[in-house]
Amino acid sequence: MKIRYTSSTLEKIEKIISESGYIIRYERGTFQSGYCILESKKVVVLNKFLQTEGRINTLLDLITVLHIEADHLSVDSRKMFEELREKPDLAA
């Protein structure tokens, strides 16, 4: 699967994370990696100055770290999640 760096792709990835119970916030801050995870509150904070490509890449990195259960995702989100997991550099 080739990732397209579009707003639509970003929304689909955000939906996967949101359906897993996480809240995504875009804030200003000094993030070494472009994001911060508040695991106990299931909040993901991303650097708001990241462009679409940076946001997508950061969220793709996070998908391998966050606890995401495919069973709890909608059909569309599950399909996208499975496709992302098949990507060699994203496989956990």
PDB file of N, CA, C and O in Angstrom:
ATOM      1  N   MET A   1       0.844  -1.185   0.000  1.00  0.00           N
ATOM      2  CA  MET A   1       0.000   0.000   0.000  1.00  0.00           C
ATOM      3  C   MET A   1       0.882   1.238   0.000  1.00  0.00           C
ATOM      4  O   MET A   1       1.744   1.395   0.864  1.00  0.00           O
ATOM      5  N   LYS A   2       0.668   2.092  -0.946  1.00  0.00           N
ATOM      6  CA  LYS A   2       1.404   3.350  -1.019  1.00  0.00           C
ATOM      7  C   LYS A   2       0.593   4.419  -0.289  1.00  0.00           C
ATOM      8  O   LYS A   2      -0.589   4.619  -0.569  1.00  0.00           O
ATOM      9  N   ILE A   3       1.238   5.090   0.637  1.00  0.00           N
ATOM     10  CA  ILE A   3       0.575   6.127   1.410  1.00  0.00           C
ATOM     11  C   ILE A   3       0.519   7.412   0.595  1.00  0.00           C
ATOM     12  O   ILE A   3       1.534   7.880   0.080  1.00  0.00           O
ATOM     13  N   ARG A   4      -0.664   7.967   0.486  1.00  0.00           N
ATOM     14  CA  ARG A   4      -0.823   9.272  -0.150  1.00  0.00           C
ATOM     15  C   ARG A   4      -0.907  10.314   0.955  1.00  0.00           C
ATOM     16  O   ARG A   4      -1.642  10.153   1.930  1.00  0.00           O
ATOM     17  N   TYR A   5      -0.161  11.356   0.788  1.00  0.00           N
ATOM     18  CA  TYR A   5      -0.111  12.407   1.814  1.00  0.00           C
ATOM     19  C   TYR A   5      -1.176  13.451   1.536  1.00  0.00           C
ATOM     20  O   TYR A   5      -0.883  14.561   1.091  1.00  0.00           O
ATOM     21  N   THR A   6      -2.427  13.072   1.809  1.00  0.00           N
ATOM     22  CA  THR A   6      -3.561  13.966   1.572  1.00  0.00           C
ATOM     23  C   THR A   6      -4.342  14.154   2.858  1.00  0.00           C
ATOM     24  O   THR A   6      -4.168  13.403   3.818  1.00  0.00           O
ATOM     25  N   SER A   7      -5.194  15.152   2.872  1.00  0.00           N
ATOM     26  CA  SER A   7      -6.049  15.399   4.034  1.00  0.00           C
ATOM     27  C   SER A   7      -6.964  14.212   4.303  1.00  0.00           C
ATOM     28  O   SER A   7      -7.261  13.899   5.455  1.00  0.00           O
ATOM     29  N   SER A   8      -7.409  13.552   3.236  1.00  0.00           N
ATOM     30  CA  SER A   8      -8.285  12.391   3.374  1.00  0.00           C
ATOM     31  C   SER A   8      -7.575  11.251   4.099  1.00  0.00           C
ATOM     32  O   SER A   8      -8.155  10.613   4.978  1.00  0.00           O
ATOM     33  N   THR A   9      -6.330  10.997   3.732  1.00  0.00           N
ATOM     34  CA  THR A   9      -5.550   9.955   4.403  1.00  0.00           C
ATOM     35  C   THR A   9      -5.342  10.311   5.865  1.00  0.00           C
ATOM     36  O   THR A   9      -5.462   9.456   6.742  1.00  0.00           O
ATOM     37  N   LEU A  10      -5.033  11.560   6.125  1.00  0.00           N
ATOM     38  CA  LEU A  10      -4.851  12.022   7.499  1.00  0.00           C
ATOM     39  C   LEU A  10      -6.112  11.782   8.317  1.00  0.00           C
ATOM     40  O   LEU A  10      -6.032  11.303   9.448  1.00  0.00           O
ATOM     41  N   GLU A  11      -7.277  12.109   7.761  1.00  0.00           N
ATOM     42  CA  GLU A  11      -8.545  11.920   8.469  1.00  0.00           C
ATOM     43  C   GLU A  11      -8.806  10.445   8.757  1.00  0.00           C
ATOM     44  O   GLU A  11      -9.310  10.107   9.829  1.00  0.00           O
ATOM     45  N   LYS A  12      -8.474   9.570   7.825  1.00  0.00           N
ATOM     46  CA  LYS A  12      -8.681   8.134   8.017  1.00  0.00           C
ATOM     47  C   LYS A  12      -7.796   7.601   9.145  1.00  0.00           C
ATOM     48  O   LYS A  12      -8.245   6.796   9.961  1.00  0.00           O
ATOM     49  N   ILE A  13      -6.562   8.041   9.189  1.00  0.00           N
ATOM     50  CA  ILE A  13      -5.649   7.596  10.248  1.00  0.00           C
ATOM     51  C   ILE A  13      -6.082   8.163  11.592  1.00  0.00           C
ATOM     52  O   ILE A  13      -6.038   7.462  12.603  1.00  0.00           O
ATOM     53  N   GLU A  14      -6.501   9.426  11.613  1.00  0.00           N
ATOM     54  CA  GLU A  14      -7.013  10.021  12.845  1.00  0.00           C
ATOM     55  C   GLU A  14      -8.241   9.257  13.339  1.00  0.00           C
ATOM     56  O   GLU A  14      -8.420   9.080  14.544  1.00  0.00           O
ATOM     57  N   LYS A  15      -9.085   8.807  12.412  1.00  0.00           N
ATOM     58  CA  LYS A  15     -10.291   8.067  12.775  1.00  0.00           C
ATOM     59  C   LYS A  15      -9.935   6.738  13.431  1.00  0.00           C
ATOM     60  O   LYS A  15     -10.570   6.340  14.409  1.00  0.00           O
ATOM     61  N   ILE A  16      -8.934   6.053  12.907  1.00  0.00           N
ATOM     62  CA  ILE A  16      -8.488   4.789  13.514  1.00  0.00           C
ATOM     63  C   ILE A  16      -8.095   5.020  14.970  1.00  0.00           C
ATOM     64  O   ILE A  16      -8.504   4.272  15.858  1.00  0.00           O
ATOM     65  N   ILE A  17      -7.308   6.049  15.204  1.00  0.00           N
ATOM     66  CA  ILE A  17      -6.833   6.338  16.558  1.00  0.00           C
ATOM     67  C   ILE A  17      -7.988   6.781  17.450  1.00  0.00           C
ATOM     68  O   ILE A  17      -8.068   6.371  18.608  1.00  0.00           O
ATOM     69  N   SER A  18      -8.875   7.605  16.925  1.00  0.00           N
ATOM     70  CA  SER A  18     -10.037   8.063  17.700  1.00  0.00           C
ATOM     71  C   SER A  18     -10.964   6.910  18.073  1.00  0.00           C
ATOM     72  O   SER A  18     -11.458   6.845  19.198  1.00  0.00           O
ATOM     73  N   GLU A  19     -11.198   6.009  17.134  1.00  0.00           N
ATOM     74  CA  GLU A  19     -12.063   4.859  17.409  1.00  0.00           C
ATOM     75  C   GLU A  19     -11.454   3.918  18.439  1.00  0.00           C
ATOM     76  O   GLU A  19     -12.155   3.083  19.010  1.00  0.00           O
ATOM     77  N   SER A  20     -10.165   4.049  18.677  1.00  0.00           N
ATOM     78  CA  SER A  20      -9.488   3.239  19.688  1.00  0.00           C
ATOM     79  C   SER A  20      -9.556   3.899  21.061  1.00  0.00           C
ATOM     80  O   SER A  20      -8.963   3.409  22.022  1.00  0.00           O
ATOM     81  N   GLY A  21     -10.271   4.999  21.149  1.00  0.00           N
ATOM     82  CA  GLY A  21     -10.468   5.660  22.439  1.00  0.00           C
ATOM     83  C   GLY A  21      -9.492   6.771  22.744  1.00  0.00           C
ATOM     84  O   GLY A  21      -9.522   7.333  23.838  1.00  0.00           O
ATOM     85  N   TYR A  22      -8.629   7.101  21.806  1.00  0.00           N
ATOM     86  CA  TYR A  22      -7.654   8.164  22.019  1.00  0.00           C
ATOM     87  C   TYR A  22      -8.197   9.495  21.511  1.00  0.00           C
ATOM     88  O   TYR A  22      -8.942   9.542  20.532  1.00  0.00           O
ATOM     89  N   ILE A  23      -7.821  10.554  22.175  1.00  0.00           N
ATOM     90  CA  ILE A  23      -8.140  11.909  21.740  1.00  0.00           C
ATOM     91  C   ILE A  23      -6.889  12.479  21.101  1.00  0.00           C
ATOM     92  O   ILE A  23      -5.804  12.411  21.678  1.00  0.00           O
ATOM     93  N   ILE A  24      -7.036  13.036  19.918  1.00  0.00           N
ATOM     94  CA  ILE A  24      -5.900  13.643  19.228  1.00  0.00           C
ATOM     95  C   ILE A  24      -6.032  15.149  19.339  1.00  0.00           C
ATOM     96  O   ILE A  24      -7.063  15.728  18.997  1.00  0.00           O
ATOM     97  N   ARG A  25      -4.964  15.777  19.825  1.00  0.00           N
ATOM     98  CA  ARG A  25      -4.945  17.236  19.929  1.00  0.00           C
ATOM     99  C   ARG A  25      -3.712  17.761  19.228  1.00  0.00           C
ATOM    100  O   ARG A  25      -2.642  17.154  19.279  1.00  0.00           O
ATOM    101  N   TYR A  26      -3.873  18.883  18.582  1.00  0.00           N
ATOM    102  CA  TYR A  26      -2.749  19.565  17.931  1.00  0.00           C
ATOM    103  C   TYR A  26      -2.447  20.807  18.749  1.00  0.00           C
ATOM    104  O   TYR A  26      -3.271  21.718  18.835  1.00  0.00           O
ATOM    105  N   GLU A  27      -1.267  20.841  19.349  1.00  0.00           N
ATOM    106  CA  GLU A  27      -0.878  21.924  20.252  1.00  0.00           C
ATOM    107  C   GLU A  27       0.531  22.396  19.930  1.00  0.00           C
ATOM    108  O   GLU A  27       1.300  21.729  19.238  1.00  0.00           O
ATOM    109  N   ARG A  28       0.834  23.562  20.455  1.00  0.00           N
ATOM    110  CA  ARG A  28       2.186  24.091  20.359  1.00  0.00           C
ATOM    111  C   ARG A  28       3.000  23.522  21.522  1.00  0.00           C
ATOM    112  O   ARG A  28       2.485  23.349  22.626  1.00  0.00           O
ATOM    113  N   GLY A  29       4.248  23.241  21.265  1.00  0.00           N
ATOM    114  CA  GLY A  29       5.093  22.717  22.331  1.00  0.00           C
ATOM    115  C   GLY A  29       6.439  22.305  21.781  1.00  0.00           C
ATOM    116  O   GLY A  29       6.680  22.356  20.575  1.00  0.00           O
ATOM    117  N   THR A  30       7.306  21.899  22.678  1.00  0.00           N
ATOM    118  CA  THR A  30       8.616  21.425  22.259  1.00  0.00           C
ATOM    119  C   THR A  30       8.601  19.904  22.317  1.00  0.00           C
ATOM    120  O   THR A  30       8.901  19.303  23.348  1.00  0.00           O
ATOM    121  N   PHE A  31       8.252  19.305  21.208  1.00  0.00           N
ATOM    122  CA  PHE A  31       8.169  17.859  21.122  1.00  0.00           C
ATOM    123  C   PHE A  31       9.395  17.362  20.370  1.00  0.00           C
ATOM    124  O   PHE A  31       9.626  17.746  19.223  1.00  0.00           O
ATOM    125  N   GLN A  32      10.172  16.514  21.011  1.00  0.00           N
ATOM    126  CA  GLN A  32      11.362  15.958  20.371  1.00  0.00           C
ATOM    127  C   GLN A  32      10.987  15.172  19.116  1.00  0.00           C
ATOM    128  O   GLN A  32      11.655  15.277  18.088  1.00  0.00           O
ATOM    129  N   SER A  33       9.910  14.383  19.209  1.00  0.00           N
ATOM    130  CA  SER A  33       9.542  13.514  18.104  1.00  0.00           C
ATOM    131  C   SER A  33       8.312  14.004  17.354  1.00  0.00           C
ATOM    132  O   SER A  33       7.839  13.321  16.445  1.00  0.00           O
ATOM    133  N   GLY A  34       7.789  15.156  17.707  1.00  0.00           N
ATOM    134  CA  GLY A  34       6.598  15.676  17.037  1.00  0.00           C
ATOM    135  C   GLY A  34       5.314  15.302  17.739  1.00  0.00           C
ATOM    136  O   GLY A  34       4.232  15.722  17.330  1.00  0.00           O
ATOM    137  N   TYR A  35       5.427  14.501  18.816  1.00  0.00           N
ATOM    138  CA  TYR A  35       4.223  14.110  19.533  1.00  0.00           C
ATOM    139  C   TYR A  35       4.526  13.807  20.997  1.00  0.00           C
ATOM    140  O   TYR A  35       5.681  13.680  21.404  1.00  0.00           O
ATOM    141  N   CYS A  36       3.455  13.697  21.768  1.00  0.00           N
ATOM    142  CA  CYS A  36       3.531  13.335  23.176  1.00  0.00           C
ATOM    143  C   CYS A  36       2.308  12.472  23.460  1.00  0.00           C
ATOM    144  O   CYS A  36       1.211  12.787  23.000  1.00  0.00           O
ATOM    145  N   ILE A  37       2.483  11.392  24.207  1.00  0.00           N
ATOM    146  CA  ILE A  37       1.355  10.519  24.548  1.00  0.00           C
ATOM    147  C   ILE A  37       1.105  10.604  26.042  1.00  0.00           C
ATOM    148  O   ILE A  37       2.008  10.375  26.846  1.00  0.00           O
ATOM    149  N   LEU A  38      -0.117  10.933  26.408  1.00  0.00           N
ATOM    150  CA  LEU A  38      -0.527  10.892  27.801  1.00  0.00           C
ATOM    151  C   LEU A  38      -1.338   9.608  27.945  1.00  0.00           C
ATOM    152  O   LEU A  38      -2.566   9.628  27.856  1.00  0.00           O
ATOM    153  N   GLU A  39      -0.644   8.493  28.169  1.00  0.00           N
ATOM    154  CA  GLU A  39      -1.258   7.164  28.102  1.00  0.00           C
ATOM    155  C   GLU A  39      -2.397   6.990  29.100  1.00  0.00           C
ATOM    156  O   GLU A  39      -3.418   6.389  28.767  1.00  0.00           O
ATOM    157  N   SER A  40      -2.240   7.504  30.312  1.00  0.00           N
ATOM    158  CA  SER A  40      -3.281   7.291  31.320  1.00  0.00           C
ATOM    159  C   SER A  40      -4.594   7.973  30.940  1.00  0.00           C
ATOM    160  O   SER A  40      -5.661   7.548  31.381  1.00  0.00           O
ATOM    161  N   LYS A  41      -4.523   9.022  30.131  1.00  0.00           N
ATOM    162  CA  LYS A  41      -5.732   9.728  29.701  1.00  0.00           C
ATOM    163  C   LYS A  41      -6.085   9.434  28.253  1.00  0.00           C
ATOM    164  O   LYS A  41      -7.068   9.963  27.733  1.00  0.00           O
ATOM    165  N   LYS A  42      -5.287   8.591  27.595  1.00  0.00           N
ATOM    166  CA  LYS A  42      -5.490   8.246  26.186  1.00  0.00           C
ATOM    167  C   LYS A  42      -5.581   9.494  25.314  1.00  0.00           C
ATOM    168  O   LYS A  42      -6.491   9.645  24.498  1.00  0.00           O
ATOM    169  N   VAL A  43      -4.618  10.375  25.512  1.00  0.00           N
ATOM    170  CA  VAL A  43      -4.534  11.606  24.735  1.00  0.00           C
ATOM    171  C   VAL A  43      -3.217  11.606  23.967  1.00  0.00           C
ATOM    172  O   VAL A  43      -2.156  11.324  24.525  1.00  0.00           O
ATOM    173  N   VAL A  44      -3.302  11.924  22.692  1.00  0.00           N
ATOM    174  CA  VAL A  44      -2.122  12.061  21.847  1.00  0.00           C
ATOM    175  C   VAL A  44      -2.034  13.529  21.453  1.00  0.00           C
ATOM    176  O   VAL A  44      -2.979  14.083  20.890  1.00  0.00           O
ATOM    177  N   VAL A  45      -0.907  14.154  21.748  1.00  0.00           N
ATOM    178  CA  VAL A  45      -0.720  15.568  21.425  1.00  0.00           C
ATOM    179  C   VAL A  45       0.363  15.652  20.352  1.00  0.00           C
ATOM    180  O   VAL A  45       1.489  15.192  20.544  1.00  0.00           O
ATOM    181  N   LEU A  46       0.000  16.243  19.229  1.00  0.00           N
ATOM    182  CA  LEU A  46       0.937  16.405  18.120  1.00  0.00           C
ATOM    183  C   LEU A  46       1.295  17.876  17.964  1.00  0.00           C
ATOM    184  O   LEU A  46       0.512  18.764  18.303  1.00  0.00           O
ATOM    185  N   ASN A  47       2.475  18.110  17.452  1.00  0.00           N
ATOM    186  CA  ASN A  47       2.924  19.469  17.184  1.00  0.00           C
ATOM    187  C   ASN A  47       2.027  20.077  16.111  1.00  0.00           C
ATOM    188  O   ASN A  47       1.939  19.547  15.004  1.00  0.00           O
ATOM    189  N   LYS A  48       1.368  21.175  16.429  1.00  0.00           N
ATOM    190  CA  LYS A  48       0.411  21.766  15.498  1.00  0.00           C
ATOM    191  C   LYS A  48       1.069  22.403  14.282  1.00  0.00           C
ATOM    192  O   LYS A  48       0.384  22.751  13.321  1.00  0.00           O
ATOM    193  N   PHE A  49       2.371  22.556  14.314  1.00  0.00           N
ATOM    194  CA  PHE A  49       3.071  23.168  13.190  1.00  0.00           C
ATOM    195  C   PHE A  49       3.489  22.146  12.124  1.00  0.00           C
ATOM    196  O   PHE A  49       4.053  22.516  11.094  1.00  0.00           O
ATOM    197  N   LEU A  50       3.212  20.864  12.376  1.00  0.00           N
ATOM    198  CA  LEU A  50       3.518  19.842  11.374  1.00  0.00           C
ATOM    199  C   LEU A  50       2.593  20.010  10.176  1.00  0.00           C
ATOM    200  O   LEU A  50       1.404  20.289  10.331  1.00  0.00           O
ATOM    201  N   GLN A  51       3.141  19.839   8.999  1.00  0.00           N
ATOM    202  CA  GLN A  51       2.335  19.856   7.778  1.00  0.00           C
ATOM    203  C   GLN A  51       1.649  18.493   7.639  1.00  0.00           C
ATOM    204  O   GLN A  51       1.903  17.589   8.436  1.00  0.00           O
ATOM    205  N   THR A  52       0.791  18.341   6.639  1.00  0.00           N
ATOM    206  CA  THR A  52       0.026  17.103   6.450  1.00  0.00           C
ATOM    207  C   THR A  52       0.938  15.876   6.393  1.00  0.00           C
ATOM    208  O   THR A  52       0.661  14.875   7.055  1.00  0.00           O
ATOM    209  N   GLU A  53       2.009  15.936   5.623  1.00  0.00           N
ATOM    210  CA  GLU A  53       2.917  14.797   5.510  1.00  0.00           C
ATOM    211  C   GLU A  53       3.525  14.435   6.860  1.00  0.00           C
ATOM    212  O   GLU A  53       3.609  13.258   7.210  1.00  0.00           O
ATOM    213  N   GLY A  54       3.946  15.440   7.614  1.00  0.00           N
ATOM    214  CA  GLY A  54       4.523  15.209   8.937  1.00  0.00           C
ATOM    215  C   GLY A  54       3.514  14.630   9.909  1.00  0.00           C
ATOM    216  O   GLY A  54       3.851  13.767  10.719  1.00  0.00           O
ATOM    217  N   ARG A  55       2.270  15.104   9.832  1.00  0.00           N
ATOM    218  CA  ARG A  55       1.220  14.581  10.698  1.00  0.00           C
ATOM    219  C   ARG A  55       0.939  13.117  10.384  1.00  0.00           C
ATOM    220  O   ARG A  55       0.798  12.298  11.292  1.00  0.00           O
ATOM    221  N   ILE A  56       0.859  12.791   9.102  1.00  0.00           N
ATOM    222  CA  ILE A  56       0.602  11.403   8.694  1.00  0.00           C
ATOM    223  C   ILE A  56       1.747  10.503   9.150  1.00  0.00           C
ATOM    224  O   ILE A  56       1.504   9.449   9.738  1.00  0.00           O
ATOM    225  N   ASN A  57       2.972  10.897   8.892  1.00  0.00           N
ATOM    226  CA  ASN A  57       4.132  10.084   9.291  1.00  0.00           C
ATOM    227  C   ASN A  57       4.180   9.893  10.802  1.00  0.00           C
ATOM    228  O   ASN A  57       4.487   8.801  11.280  1.00  0.00           O
ATOM    229  N   THR A  58       3.883  10.934  11.547  1.00  0.00           N
ATOM    230  CA  THR A  58       3.890  10.842  13.004  1.00  0.00           C
ATOM    231  C   THR A  58       2.800   9.898  13.488  1.00  0.00           C
ATOM    232  O   THR A  58       3.046   9.062  14.357  1.00  0.00           O
ATOM    233  N   LEU A  59       1.600  10.022  12.937  1.00  0.00           N
ATOM    234  CA  LEU A  59       0.503   9.138  13.340  1.00  0.00           C
ATOM    235  C   LEU A  59       0.779   7.690  12.943  1.00  0.00           C
ATOM    236  O   LEU A  59       0.402   6.768  13.666  1.00  0.00           O
ATOM    237  N   LEU A  60       1.426   7.486  11.812  1.00  0.00           N
ATOM    238  CA  LEU A  60       1.797   6.125  11.411  1.00  0.00           C
ATOM    239  C   LEU A  60       2.790   5.520  12.402  1.00  0.00           C
ATOM    240  O   LEU A  60       2.706   4.336  12.726  1.00  0.00           O
ATOM    241  N   ASP A  61       3.719   6.329  12.876  1.00  0.00           N
ATOM    242  CA  ASP A  61       4.656   5.864  13.912  1.00  0.00           C
ATOM    243  C   ASP A  61       3.896   5.505  15.182  1.00  0.00           C
ATOM    244  O   ASP A  61       4.203   4.511  15.839  1.00  0.00           O
ATOM    245  N   LEU A  62       2.903   6.321  15.522  1.00  0.00           N
ATOM    246  CA  LEU A  62       2.136   6.101  16.748  1.00  0.00           C
ATOM    247  C   LEU A  62       1.274   4.852  16.689  1.00  0.00           C
ATOM    248  O   LEU A  62       1.063   4.195  17.708  1.00  0.00           O
ATOM    249  N   ILE A  63       0.776   4.519  15.507  1.00  0.00           N
ATOM    250  CA  ILE A  63      -0.091   3.344  15.390  1.00  0.00           C
ATOM    251  C   ILE A  63       0.626   2.084  15.890  1.00  0.00           C
ATOM    252  O   ILE A  63      -0.016   1.184  16.433  1.00  0.00           O
ATOM    253  N   THR A  64       1.928   2.014  15.713  1.00  0.00           N
ATOM    254  CA  THR A  64       2.676   0.844  16.176  1.00  0.00           C
ATOM    255  C   THR A  64       2.881   0.865  17.691  1.00  0.00           C
ATOM    256  O   THR A  64       3.166  -0.176  18.284  1.00  0.00           O
ATOM    257  N   VAL A  65       2.742   2.023  18.322  1.00  0.00           N
ATOM    258  CA  VAL A  65       2.977   2.170  19.759  1.00  0.00           C
ATOM    259  C   VAL A  65       1.681   2.070  20.563  1.00  0.00           C
ATOM    260  O   VAL A  65       1.671   1.511  21.660  1.00  0.00           O
ATOM    261  N   LEU A  66       0.594   2.608  20.021  1.00  0.00           N
ATOM    262  CA  LEU A  66      -0.678   2.643  20.734  1.00  0.00           C
ATOM    263  C   LEU A  66      -1.346   1.275  20.749  1.00  0.00           C
ATOM    264  O   LEU A  66      -1.147   0.458  19.850  1.00  0.00           O
ATOM    265  N   HIS A  67      -2.133   1.046  21.773  1.00  0.00           N
ATOM    266  CA  HIS A  67      -2.888  -0.204  21.880  1.00  0.00           C
ATOM    267  C   HIS A  67      -4.172  -0.056  21.071  1.00  0.00           C
ATOM    268  O   HIS A  67      -5.140   0.548  21.531  1.00  0.00           O
ATOM    269  N   ILE A  68      -4.170  -0.611  19.867  1.00  0.00           N
ATOM    270  CA  ILE A  68      -5.323  -0.509  18.969  1.00  0.00           C
ATOM    271  C   ILE A  68      -5.839  -1.909  18.697  1.00  0.00           C
ATOM    272  O   ILE A  68      -5.110  -2.771  18.205  1.00  0.00           O
ATOM    273  N   GLU A  69      -7.105  -2.125  19.024  1.00  0.00           N
ATOM    274  CA  GLU A  69      -7.739  -3.417  18.780  1.00  0.00           C
ATOM    275  C   GLU A  69      -8.600  -3.302  17.535  1.00  0.00           C
ATOM    276  O   GLU A  69      -9.564  -2.537  17.508  1.00  0.00           O
ATOM    277  N   ALA A  70      -8.256  -4.055  16.513  1.00  0.00           N
ATOM    278  CA  ALA A  70      -8.975  -3.999  15.236  1.00  0.00           C
ATOM    279  C   ALA A  70     -10.453  -4.347  15.403  1.00  0.00           C
ATOM    280  O   ALA A  70     -11.290  -3.853  14.648  1.00  0.00           O
ATOM    281  N   ASP A  71     -10.783  -5.194  16.383  1.00  0.00           N
ATOM    282  CA  ASP A  71     -12.173  -5.594  16.601  1.00  0.00           C
ATOM    283  C   ASP A  71     -13.074  -4.425  16.967  1.00  0.00           C
ATOM    284  O   ASP A  71     -14.284  -4.485  16.746  1.00  0.00           O
ATOM    285  N   HIS A  72     -12.503  -3.365  17.522  1.00  0.00           N
ATOM    286  CA  HIS A  72     -13.295  -2.220  17.969  1.00  0.00           C
ATOM    287  C   HIS A  72     -13.425  -1.136  16.904  1.00  0.00           C
ATOM    288  O   HIS A  72     -14.057  -0.106  17.138  1.00  0.00           O
ATOM    289  N   LEU A  73     -12.838  -1.362  15.753  1.00  0.00           N
ATOM    290  CA  LEU A  73     -12.851  -0.359  14.687  1.00  0.00           C
ATOM    291  C   LEU A  73     -14.021  -0.596  13.736  1.00  0.00           C
ATOM    292  O   LEU A  73     -14.506  -1.718  13.592  1.00  0.00           O
ATOM    293  N   SER A  74     -14.462   0.481  13.091  1.00  0.00           N
ATOM    294  CA  SER A  74     -15.484   0.362  12.060  1.00  0.00           C
ATOM    295  C   SER A  74     -14.896  -0.419  10.884  1.00  0.00           C
ATOM    296  O   SER A  74     -13.682  -0.605  10.805  1.00  0.00           O
ATOM    297  N   VAL A  75     -15.745  -0.869   9.985  1.00  0.00           N
ATOM    298  CA  VAL A  75     -15.294  -1.675   8.850  1.00  0.00           C
ATOM    299  C   VAL A  75     -14.248  -0.930   8.021  1.00  0.00           C
ATOM    300  O   VAL A  75     -13.207  -1.492   7.680  1.00  0.00           O
ATOM    301  N   ASP A  76     -14.526   0.334   7.697  1.00  0.00           N
ATOM    302  CA  ASP A  76     -13.576   1.115   6.900  1.00  0.00           C
ATOM    303  C   ASP A  76     -12.247   1.316   7.629  1.00  0.00           C
ATOM    304  O   ASP A  76     -11.175   1.177   7.040  1.00  0.00           O
ATOM    305  N   SER A  77     -12.333   1.641   8.906  1.00  0.00           N
ATOM    306  CA  SER A  77     -11.111   1.858   9.682  1.00  0.00           C
ATOM    307  C   SER A  77     -10.322   0.569   9.837  1.00  0.00           C
ATOM    308  O   SER A  77      -9.093   0.583   9.778  1.00  0.00           O
ATOM    309  N   ARG A  78     -11.019  -0.544  10.035  1.00  0.00           N
ATOM    310  CA  ARG A  78     -10.339  -1.833  10.180  1.00  0.00           C
ATOM    311  C   ARG A  78      -9.590  -2.184   8.894  1.00  0.00           C
ATOM    312  O   ARG A  78      -8.459  -2.667   8.941  1.00  0.00           O
ATOM    313  N   LYS A  79     -10.221  -1.940   7.752  1.00  0.00           N
ATOM    314  CA  LYS A  79      -9.577  -2.227   6.469  1.00  0.00           C
ATOM    315  C   LYS A  79      -8.295  -1.408   6.313  1.00  0.00           C
ATOM    316  O   LYS A  79      -7.250  -1.937   5.935  1.00  0.00           O
ATOM    317  N   MET A  80      -8.389  -0.121   6.608  1.00  0.00           N
ATOM    318  CA  MET A  80      -7.209   0.764   6.507  1.00  0.00           C
ATOM    319  C   MET A  80      -6.136   0.324   7.503  1.00  0.00           C
ATOM    320  O   MET A  80      -4.951   0.290   7.169  1.00  0.00           O
ATOM    321  N   PHE A  81      -6.553  -0.013   8.730  1.00  0.00           N
ATOM    322  CA  PHE A  81      -5.614  -0.454   9.769  1.00  0.00           C
ATOM    323  C   PHE A  81      -4.876  -1.715   9.337  1.00  0.00           C
ATOM    324  O   PHE A  81      -3.661  -1.814   9.505  1.00  0.00           O
ATOM    325  N   GLU A  82      -5.605  -2.678   8.782  1.00  0.00           N
ATOM    326  CA  GLU A  82      -4.984  -3.916   8.314  1.00  0.00           C
ATOM    327  C   GLU A  82      -3.997  -3.635   7.174  1.00  0.00           C
ATOM    328  O   GLU A  82      -2.919  -4.228   7.125  1.00  0.00           O
ATOM    329  N   GLU A  83      -4.362  -2.740   6.270  1.00  0.00           N
ATOM    330  CA  GLU A  83      -3.462  -2.377   5.172  1.00  0.00           C
ATOM    331  C   GLU A  83      -2.193  -1.716   5.711  1.00  0.00           C
ATOM    332  O   GLU A  83      -1.095  -1.972   5.216  1.00  0.00           O
ATOM    333  N   LEU A  84      -2.349  -0.877   6.714  1.00  0.00           N
ATOM    334  CA  LEU A  84      -1.188  -0.206   7.308  1.00  0.00           C
ATOM    335  C   LEU A  84      -0.293  -1.205   8.017  1.00  0.00           C
ATOM    336  O   LEU A  84       0.932  -1.099   7.961  1.00  0.00           O
ATOM    337  N   ARG A  85      -0.900  -2.175   8.684  1.00  0.00           N
ATOM    338  CA  ARG A  85      -0.106  -3.186   9.401  1.00  0.00           C
ATOM    339  C   ARG A  85       0.658  -4.086   8.450  1.00  0.00           C
ATOM    340  O   ARG A  85       1.689  -4.641   8.830  1.00  0.00           O
ATOM    341  N   GLU A  86       0.181  -4.247   7.227  1.00  0.00           N
ATOM    342  CA  GLU A  86       0.872  -5.071   6.242  1.00  0.00           C
ATOM    343  C   GLU A  86       2.096  -4.380   5.659  1.00  0.00           C
ATOM    344  O   GLU A  86       2.955  -5.022   5.055  1.00  0.00           O
ATOM    345  N   LYS A  87       2.169  -3.068   5.846  1.00  0.00           N
ATOM    346  CA  LYS A  87       3.330  -2.326   5.360  1.00  0.00           C
ATOM    347  C   LYS A  87       4.555  -2.773   6.155  1.00  0.00           C
ATOM    348  O   LYS A  87       4.540  -2.694   7.383  1.00  0.00           O
ATOM    349  N   PRO A  88       5.619  -3.242   5.488  1.00  0.00           N
ATOM    350  CA  PRO A  88       6.774  -3.801   6.200  1.00  0.00           C
ATOM    351  C   PRO A  88       7.375  -2.892   7.266  1.00  0.00           C
ATOM    352  O   PRO A  88       7.754  -3.365   8.337  1.00  0.00           O
ATOM    353  N   ASP A  89       7.466  -1.592   6.986  1.00  0.00           N
ATOM    354  CA  ASP A  89       8.098  -0.687   7.949  1.00  0.00           C
ATOM    355  C   ASP A  89       7.152  -0.283   9.071  1.00  0.00           C
ATOM    356  O   ASP A  89       7.573   0.422   9.988  1.00  0.00           O
ATOM    357  N   LEU A  90       5.882  -0.705   9.033  1.00  0.00           N
ATOM    358  CA  LEU A  90       4.941  -0.394  10.111  1.00  0.00           C
ATOM    359  C   LEU A  90       4.597  -1.630  10.930  1.00  0.00           C
ATOM    360  O   LEU A  90       3.992  -1.504  11.995  1.00  0.00           O
ATOM    361  N   ALA A  91       4.958  -2.800  10.474  1.00  0.00           N
ATOM    362  CA  ALA A  91       4.607  -4.025  11.183  1.00  0.00           C
ATOM    363  C   ALA A  91       5.252  -4.031  12.559  1.00  0.00           C
ATOM    364  O   ALA A  91       6.442  -3.757  12.714  1.00  0.00           O
ATOM    365  N   ALA A  92       4.440  -4.348  13.542  1.00  0.00           N
ATOM    366  CA  ALA A  92       4.950  -4.351  14.924  1.00  0.00           C
ATOM    367  C   ALA A  92       5.545  -5.695  15.274  1.00  0.00           C
ATOM    368  O   ALA A  92       6.023  -5.887  16.392  1.00  0.00           O
TER     369      ALA A  92
END
